[in-house]
Amino acid sequence: MSAQQPGRARTRVVSPLAVFGLALAAIAELSSVGLVGLSGWFISASAVAGATLYSTFSYVAPSGGVRSFALARIAANYCQRLVLHAVALRHLSGIRTGFFSSLADAPANRSRRLRTGDLLDRSMSDTETESMVLIRGIAPVVTFAIVAASGVAVAAFATTAGAVVLAAASLAAVLLTVVRERVKRTTADADAGRRSLRAEAVTAVDAWPEMASLGAIDRLRERILARLTTVADVEQTARARGFATDAAFGVLAAITLGAVAYAAAIIDHRDAPTVAFVALLAAGVLGTAAQLGAAVESIALAKLARRSRERLMEGPGDGQETPHIHAWWDSHELGFNDYRLPANPYRAARDVAVRVKRGGTLLVVGRSGTGKTTLLTALAEQLRQSSADGRPRARTRVSYVPVDDFLFTGTIGSNMRLADPGVTIKQVESALADLRLDRADISAGTPVGVGGRELSGGEQTRMRIARMLVAHPDVLIIDEPTAGLDDQTAKHVLGVLRERLPHSTFIFAMHPFTESAVHGQGSQILTLD
Amino acid sequence: MTDTKAADAIGSAEQTAVAEEWLRRAAVPGRAALRVSAALLAAGTVLAIAQWWCLAVVAQAVMSHTGALIVWGVAGLVAAAILAAAATWASRRFEAAGRARIVGEIRNSLAVALLPRGRRTTDPEPAASAHALVELADQVADYHARVEPLRISAPVSMVAIFVATALVHWPAAIVLLLSSALVPLNMKLAGIFAQDGNDRHLLAMRRLSAMMLESFHGLSTLINLGAVDRRRRDIDAASRELTAANLAVVRRAFLSGLIMDVVVTFSIAANATYIGLSLLGYVRVPGVPPISLAAGLFVLLLCPMYFAPLRSMAAAFHDRERATTAAKAIASMLSGGSDGSETQSPRAAELLAKAEPVTVSLRGVRYQVPDGDRQLFAIPSLQVEAGSWTAVTGVSGAGKTTLLSLIGGLREPTDGTIEWRTSSAAARPMVGRSAWIGQQTVILEDTVAENVRLGRTDATDAEITEALRAAGLEQAVTALSRGIHTIIGDGGWGVSTGEARRIAIARALVGGARLWILDEPTSHLDPESELVVLDALKRATRGSTVVVATHSAAVVNVADAVWNLEEGVVEVRSALEAA
């Protein structure tokens, strides 16, 4: 399905099935208008016939028509809802998956910039706005166009003057809708206002300790409430404008109804059944037109949602370009050079270069803030690019475990299966035993909690390492592999890593206090201090 | 497993009851305006009845060829329809006014709960709080603004139409009555259908949301593990499940809509046929006077109108679920903070605020995470010496920030006592009497002076300039076009992280507190700005007591004492040893 085209989730919501649904929607509305119009004609004709002696009026055909319209209306209405919802919901599912794909394909420094809450908003509610436009926006517009055109055509048979009035009124309705959308077009502004408001509220809640300690809470609160009121006022004004145009719409409908009745009765001298029929037809057409405003608004919102989703993918990165590094690896060795360490209070700026034999270990040692993580990130990115040769599978051969490497909600086993879907329970249990996680009563079925929070810090670290053990990478880069572990466990864990992956090259970033855990294992050391 | 988790997330019945109760009360501030709106809606219905009567009269007049009556009828029709439009307009204005009042009140109480003057018992999640303040409040107000007027006007409108029909031709009213007898049955059916499907839908929705959120959080991990494609398939499956659940729900909803459609459509068709045949003289109900064309047409036109309020009610029913979800989130946040002033003698407060640097003593302090039995730390006895710098170190999550909030009085310890002392007074920690500088500060879109004045409302410009100098911002500010009266923040001069922190320092300085609590004041700063900020802090806190949580070696270097927090135990190191 459409989701298989990653990054290009530009699938259109209007498919052949959707066209069928739209046709059904139009039939339902036509039957609805027809039902009332024909009923009015039938009653009036009966009255005329009833008052005439020896009338030849037959009630069979018209009352049969009334019944057919009634049945058509019920059936078409039910079917159009089903069809249109099925189309819209499938489309929704497709663009959601597509959204995730395009994000996964985006360059790292771009996706890093995006806030996950924003992304969830976009993927869940914005996509819904986009897909549901078929039902809320397109269907009413299409229905109006068809009903208005057929209404005018049918009316033309009965009364020319009436038809002209109805046509003019339909045109006026369209114009009024355009005006309504113009004056209401604060949607984008209000959206921006809300966004900055949300940002201010986030910092305010974040910085509460500071403000409360200072005793400045009252002013801060006033400030935020005042800004909320301002945004609400802007929206209220837009809403009021919408009401005013809706009222104008009501006046238009009133005048049209009167004018059509007048045109048919006085100008064209039609009989009572025709006048009743045409007047009710006009009322029906204008009733359909009343939904135009909301429909056009929902189309505008859907466009907005789509544009902001696309802009998300096009926007700039987070400004933290990965520093330049020249790195390579092959079956013999791994190395890098040309990496510039910037100056800081403990050191002058200098270039670093390193070579590590296959199966060797490099320790990058330095205090917090000396640039260990930056170096590791740059190295991992560069190594992946140079080894990938355009084949994304090769990515798994260079594995990087950042400190905040994510643990997914689920079990220990399901996290391991992410690294290797074919891993057996037995393999999982043996990896756990090797890392001494079984001593903490952790097995393949143990839940890890949301984001791994049910595990302690040390258990999380080992869990991340265990995941890498089953992935069998050729190059394994770990930031702080011993975080949260005591010296003995740390030594053991690093020993197990080497034992299980004897030919892999390791690069570990470590704090000066913890580096002792791996001393004496024949590793190279790069000090950044 | 996932299912039980999700079922937990839906929340206990008790929580739901609290949320429902809150939702009901939230409508109160707007009720008066919404009642006026309801009255206007009902008036609109009456005017619409008049409008259709006029149309019926026109048809009658056409049949009897009374030209004058046609013109009068058309005029009446137009006038009534215009008045009906006006009534609708006015009703919506009042509805909007009521809505504004409801939303304002929700935001007020949320602001108090999220930003309390006193202690905070929970840590509200900033993004969720902002969402509640900005969006959820609107959702609740939308629901009330829509449903509250309808609840009153719908029965009134229906009765008015029923009475009008009965007055004109009572057998037609019986048709209406019979069809409306089917309505409660239909509603009941819809309710049963909806309940059944909604739970499955809600579960699927939550599952997909959680899955999406985790995929965004762990995106780099997924790329790392080469698991993107597998994850995509999982998302796709969850998304399809949601589609199926969604379709199941709407299919049921449409079924009840279908029944409603049948009722409405057939009452129109039945009325039309019955009236037509009566007018032809084929049908005659005994004891009923013969029907006129005007009466017949009028009855027919009122028929669809009779059911319109019911349809609006059904549509508004949809908003209810959204509002209930919003209410749950808001109600849980409202229980978060206290605005009540602490019970402290004003004299002690006075003495502590101005006199001299404060000594902080902790005795038998233990802190337990509120919703869990995890103990964060236990401290037998410790003291922060007056006028000293004490650094608190430890890995992330060790409880450094929590310890600071206990010292600052922002939280209560589970056990034990904390005291602020000077030579002349002693008191429990007081919110609003210390200076706290964290990683986050608020920069308002306002002048530099006003931003600093947040610290003390009556600070003079001279005092502010002095504070800015001490914070090391003098040069940067004098370089600005309008000095301390330059607008900064979002719409003005952009402030860097380091500058923002120095504004926080100046703010704290004019506040004049003698106890400074710093939560990683130099994190996210490059080494150069770190030294500048540290320098400013050193200068600003001369003669004050300082407790600072930090990872930075530079900060530890300047401390007089170091408390290292590890596995819930504080180990006091001398400064030299730690560095």
Interface residues (C-beta under 8 A of the other chain):
Chain A: A3 P6 L35 V36 S39 G40 F42 I43 S44 A45 S46 A47 V48 A49 G50 A51 F57 Y59 P62 S63 V66 R67 F69 A70 R73 I74 N77 Y78 R81 L82 H85 A86 L89 R90 L92 S93 R96 T97 F100 S101 L103 A104 A108 S111 R112 L114 R115 T116 G117 L119 L120 S123 M124 R194 S196 L197 R198 A199 E200 A201 V202 T203 A204 V205 D206 A207 W208 P209 E210 M211 A212 S213 L214 G215 A216 I217 D218 R219 L220 R221 R223 I224 L225 L228 T229 A232 Q236 R239 A240 F243 A244 D246 A247 F249 G250 V251 A253 A254 I255 L257 G258 A261 Y262 A265 I266 R270 D271 A272 V275 A276 A279 L280 N344 P345 R367 S368 G369 P392 R393 R395 T396 S399 Y400 V401 P402 D405 F406 L407 F408 T409 G410 T411 L418 A419 P421 P447 G451 G457 R467 A471 A483 G484
Chain B: M1 T2 K5 Q51 L55 V58 A59 Q60 A61 V62 M63 G67 I70 V71 G73 V74 A75 L77 V78 A80 A81 I82 A84 A85 A86 T88 W89 R92 R93 A96 A100 V103 G104 R107 N108 A111 V112 L114 L115 P116 R117 G118 R120 P124 P126 A127 S129 A130 H131 L133 V134 E135 L208 S209 A210 M212 L213 E214 S215 F216 H217 G218 L219 S220 T221 L222 I223 N224 L225 G226 A227 V228 R230 R231 R232 I235 D236 S239 R240 L242 T243 N246 L247 V250 R251 F254 G257 L258 D261 V262 T265 F266 I268 A269 N271 A272 T273 I275 G276 L277 L279 L280 G281 Y282 S292 L293 G296 L297 L300 L301 P304 V395 G397 S405 G408 L410 V431 G432 R433 S434 A435 W436 I437 G438 Q440 T441 V442 I443 L444 L454 G455 T457 D490 A504 R507 A508 G511 A513 I517 D519 P527 L531 H551 S552 A553 A554
